Amino acid sequence: MGRYLLTRLWHSVVTVVISSIVVFVGVRLLPGDPAVSLAGEEATPERLAAVRAELGLDRPVWVQYGKFVWQYLHGDFGRSLRTDTPIGHLIATTLPVTLWLAAYALLVAVVVGLALGVLAERFRGRWPEWGANMVAMVGLSVPSFWLGLLAILFLSVQHHVFPASGYVPMTENPVDALYHLTLPAVILALALAAVVMRQTRASMIETMQSDFIRTARAKGLGRARVLLRYGVRNSLIVVVTIVGLQLGGLISGAVVTESIFGLPGFGKLTLNSVFTRDYPVIEAVVLLITVGYVVINLAVDVLYSVLNPRIRVAGAA
């Protein structure tokens, strides 16, 4: 187990290093000059040269990258070109909003997707399966921004069930915070819930036709007990796989969802920094998201080894 985790950890570190190089180079290939964005288009050449020297843009690329890595390792993300606010402060104020939204959406997606997947397998060929498939098709085919606008129109404007916008910090009032996050979390979770439902159903059908299921039934165990004890448990690895792969979709979907519902989250910060060409913020945001992907994939690998020891043994071989 230790060797398996060390191998996965080494792969993750290498991925982060390569990603930092790609992010560093990619941001510098974007159109526009950060010095012009900061000093203004009418700035004199002397002013532009001074700004470039202040930002370190007049130094060799390898020196800039070394400074970039050194600052990030010490938690210094620089300052915003537009507001001169420390980027660490911007991240600290916006990231919790997106994390709470993503966690809430993930919980909704897994619970709803698993329940519909099990229901569809249990009642194959009958109306519960058709209803579950219809919900999955809506979640996969209808864009989240359109569902969000419809939800605001019917559930917020006309019937006042949920607020149309706004955010309450979880530390101030957890109940009110969850109330404001419910509608955006459900909209964000629909696509992931649809994928989890379809994959759970397919995995459950295959599992329930296995030899060990027939053996358990032959021993006198009821169908419901076999379904929950063996079928769902053996299908969890599929759910872990889907969740690990689709978490990136939650983050990218949060950009649209936060904009629609007016949430001051990480996605909205990303969108604003792109529109305003705030290159240091873009750099920090993209690298932080990349590290998040790597950490999530590492956690998924660990869960694999817990749910299926054969994977751990194969990985250590």
C-alpha positions in Angstrom: 0.0 0.0 0.0 2.8 2.4 0.9 4.6 1.8 -2.4 1.4 2.3 -4.3 0.7 5.6 -2.6 4.3 6.8 -3.1 4.1 6.0 -6.8 0.9 7.9 -7.2 2.3 10.8 -5.2 5.4 11.0 -7.4 3.2 11.1 -10.5 1.2 13.9 -9.0 4.3 16.0 -8.2 5.6 15.6 -11.7 2.2 16.5 -13.1 2.1 19.7 -11.0 5.6 20.7 -12.1 4.8 20.2 -15.8 1.5 22.0 -15.4 3.2 25.0 -13.7 5.5 25.3 -16.8 2.5 25.1 -19.2 0.6 27.7 -17.2 3.6 30.0 -17.0 4.3 29.8 -20.7 0.6 29.9 -21.7 -0.2 33.1 -19.8 2.8 34.8 -21.5 1.5 33.7 -24.9 -1.8 35.4 -24.4 -2.4 38.5 -26.6 -1.7 41.9 -25.0 1.0 43.3 -22.8 0.5 43.3 -19.0 2.6 46.5 -18.8 0.2 48.3 -21.2 -2.8 47.0 -19.2 -1.4 48.3 -16.0 0.1 51.6 -17.2 -2.5 52.4 -19.9 -2.4 52.6 -23.7 -1.2 56.2 -23.6 1.8 55.6 -21.3 5.2 56.7 -22.4 7.9 54.2 -23.3 9.8 55.2 -20.2 6.7 54.4 -18.0 6.2 51.1 -19.8 9.8 50.2 -19.2 9.5 51.0 -15.5 6.4 48.9 -15.2 8.1 45.9 -17.0 11.0 46.2 -14.6 8.7 46.3 -11.6 6.9 43.2 -12.8 10.1 41.5 -13.7 9.1 41.2 -17.4 12.5 42.5 -18.5 14.4 39.5 -17.1 15.1 36.2 -18.9 12.2 33.7 -19.0 14.0 31.2 -16.8 14.6 33.8 -14.2 10.9 34.8 -14.3 9.8 31.2 -13.9 12.2 30.7 -11.0 10.7 33.7 -9.2 7.2 32.5 -10.1 7.8 29.1 -8.5 9.6 30.6 -5.5 6.8 33.0 -4.7 4.1 30.4 -5.1 5.9 27.9 -2.8 5.9 30.7 -0.2 2.2 31.5 -0.7 2.8 34.7 -2.5 0.5 34.9 -5.6 1.3 38.5 -6.4 -1.1 41.4 -6.8 -4.0 42.1 -9.2 -3.1 44.4 -12.1 -6.5 46.0 -12.0 -7.2 46.5 -8.3 -3.7 46.1 -6.8 -5.3 43.7 -4.3 -3.3 40.7 -3.1 -4.3 37.7 -5.2 -4.2 35.5 -2.1 -6.9 37.7 -0.5 -9.1 37.4 -3.7 -8.7 33.6 -3.7 -9.4 33.4 0.1 -12.6 35.3 -0.3 -14.0 33.7 -3.4 -12.8 30.0 -3.2 -14.9 29.1 -0.2 -18.1 30.1 -2.1 -17.2 27.7 -5.0 -16.1 24.9 -2.6 -19.4 25.0 -0.7 -21.3 25.2 -4.0 -19.4 22.3 -5.5 -19.6 20.2 -2.4 -23.4 20.7 -2.2 -23.8 20.0 -5.9 -21.7 16.9 -5.6 -23.7 15.6 -2.7 -27.0 16.2 -4.6 -25.6 14.5 -7.8 -24.3 11.4 -6.0 -27.4 10.9 -3.9 -29.9 11.5 -6.8 -27.8 9.6 -9.3 -27.3 6.6 -7.2 -30.9 6.5 -6.2 -32.2 6.8 -9.7 -29.6 4.2 -11.0 -30.7 1.6 -8.4 -34.3 2.4 -9.1 -33.9 2.0 -12.8 -32.2 -1.4 -12.3 -34.7 -2.6 -9.8 -37.7 -1.8 -12.1 -36.3 -2.5 -15.5 -38.8 -2.2 -18.3 -41.3 -0.4 -16.1 -42.3 3.3 -15.6 -39.7 4.0 -12.8 -36.9 3.2 -15.2 -38.5 5.3 -17.9 -38.8 8.3 -15.5 -35.2 7.9 -14.4 -34.0 7.8 -18.0 -36.1 10.9 -18.8 -34.5 12.8 -15.9 -31.1 11.8 -17.1 -31.8 12.9 -20.7 -32.9 16.3 -19.5 -29.8 16.7 -17.3 -27.5 15.7 -20.2 -29.2 17.5 -23.1 -30.4 20.8 -21.7 -27.7 23.5 -21.0 -27.2 24.4 -17.4 -27.5 28.1 -18.1 -31.0 27.6 -19.7 -32.1 25.5 -16.8 -30.8 28.1 -14.4 -32.7 30.9 -16.1 -35.9 28.8 -16.1 -35.4 27.9 -12.4 -35.0 31.6 -11.5 -38.1 32.5 -13.6 -40.5 29.9 -12.1 -39.0 29.2 -8.6 -37.8 32.7 -7.7 -39.7 35.3 -9.7 -43.1 33.7 -9.9 -43.4 31.5 -6.9 -40.7 32.9 -4.5 -39.5 29.4 -3.4 -35.8 30.2 -3.6 -33.9 33.5 -3.9 -32.8 34.5 -7.4 -29.4 35.7 -6.3 -27.3 36.5 -3.3 -24.9 34.6 -1.0 -24.7 34.2 2.8 -21.4 33.0 4.3 -21.7 29.5 5.9 -20.0 30.8 9.0 -22.7 33.5 9.6 -25.9 31.5 9.1 -25.6 27.9 7.8 -29.3 27.4 7.3 -29.7 30.6 5.2 -26.4 29.8 3.4 -27.7 26.4 2.3 -31.1 28.0 1.4 -29.3 30.4 -1.0 -27.1 27.7 -2.5 -29.8 25.1 -3.0 -31.1 26.2 -6.4 -27.6 26.8 -8.0 -26.4 23.5 -6.5 -29.3 21.6 -8.0 -28.8 23.2 -11.4 -25.0 22.5 -11.3 -25.6 18.9 -10.1 -28.1 17.8 -12.8 -25.6 16.9 -15.5 -23.4 15.0 -13.1 -26.4 13.2 -11.5 -27.5 12.1 -15.0 -24.0 10.6 -15.7 -23.9 8.9 -12.3 -27.5 7.5 -12.9 -26.7 6.0 -16.3 -23.4 4.5 -15.2 -24.8 3.1 -11.9 -27.7 1.5 -13.8 -25.3 -0.2 -16.3 -23.0 -1.3 -13.6 -25.9 -2.6 -11.4 -27.3 -4.6 -14.3 -23.9 -6.3 -15.0 -23.3 -6.9 -11.2 -26.7 -8.4 -10.6 -26.1 -11.0 -13.3 -22.8 -12.1 -11.8 -22.3 -15.6 -10.3 -21.7 -14.3 -6.7 -25.1 -12.6 -6.9 -26.8 -15.9 -7.9 -24.9 -17.6 -5.1 -26.2 -15.1 -2.5 -29.7 -15.5 -3.8 -29.4 -19.3 -3.6 -28.4 -18.9 0.1 -31.8 -17.4 0.8 -30.9 -13.7 0.8 -33.7 -11.4 -0.3 -33.4 -9.4 -3.5 -33.5 -6.0 -1.7 -30.7 -7.1 0.7 -28.6 -8.5 -2.2 -29.2 -5.3 -4.2 -28.0 -3.0 -1.4 -25.3 -5.1 0.2 -23.6 -6.5 -3.0 -25.0 -4.6 -6.0 -24.6 -1.1 -4.8 -21.2 -1.8 -3.1 -19.7 -3.2 -6.2 -21.0 -0.3 -8.3 -19.4 2.3 -6.0 -16.1 2.1 -7.9 -17.9 3.2 -11.1 -19.4 6.2 -9.1 -16.0 7.1 -7.8 -14.6 7.0 -11.3 -17.4 9.2 -12.7 -17.2 11.7 -9.8 -13.4 12.0 -10.1 -13.6 12.6 -13.9 -16.6 15.0 -13.7 -15.4 17.2 -10.8 -13.7 19.4 -13.4 -17.2 19.8 -15.0 -18.5 21.1 -11.7 -15.7 23.7 -11.5 -16.2 24.8 -15.1 -19.9 24.8 -14.7 -19.6 26.9 -11.6 -18.3 29.8 -13.8 -21.7 29.9 -15.6 -23.8 29.1 -12.5 -22.2 31.7 -10.3 -22.7 34.3 -13.0 -26.4 33.5 -13.4 -27.1 33.4 -9.7 -24.8 36.3 -8.8 -22.5 34.3 -6.5 -19.2 35.9 -5.6 -17.2 32.7 -6.2 -14.0 31.4 -7.8 -15.7 31.0 -11.1 -16.8 34.6 -11.3 -13.3 35.7 -10.3 -11.9 33.6 -13.2 -14.3 35.1 -15.7 -13.7 38.7 -14.6 -9.9 38.2 -14.7 -10.1 36.9 -18.3 -12.3 39.8 -19.4 -10.0 42.4 -17.8 -6.8 40.6 -18.9 -5.6 40.5 -15.3 -2.7 38.1 -16.1 -1.4 37.4 -12.5 -4.9 36.5 -11.4 -5.4 34.2 -14.4 -2.1 32.6 -13.7 -2.9 31.9 -10.0 -6.4 30.7 -10.7 -5.5 28.3 -13.5 -2.6 26.8 -11.5 -4.7 26.4 -8.4 -7.4 24.7 -10.4 -4.7 22.4 -11.9 -3.4 21.5 -8.5 -7.0 20.8 -7.4 -7.4 18.4 -10.3 -4.2 16.5 -9.4 -5.2 16.3 -5.7 -8.7 15.0 -6.7 -7.2 12.3 -9.0 -4.8 11.3 -6.3 -7.8 10.9 -3.9 -9.7 8.9 -6.5 -6.7 6.5 -6.9 -6.6 6.0 -3.1 -10.3 5.3 -3.0 -9.8 2.8 -5.8 -7.3 0.9 -3.7 -9.8 0.9 -0.8 -12.8 -0.2 -2.8 -11.0 -2.8 -4.9 -7.7 -4.2 -3.4 -6.9 -5.8 -6.7 -6.1 -2.4 -8.2 -3.7 -1.7 -5.3 -1.9 -5.0 -5.9 -1.7 -4.4 -9.6 -0.4 -0.9 -9.2 2.4 -2.0 -6.8 3.5 -4.8 -9.1 
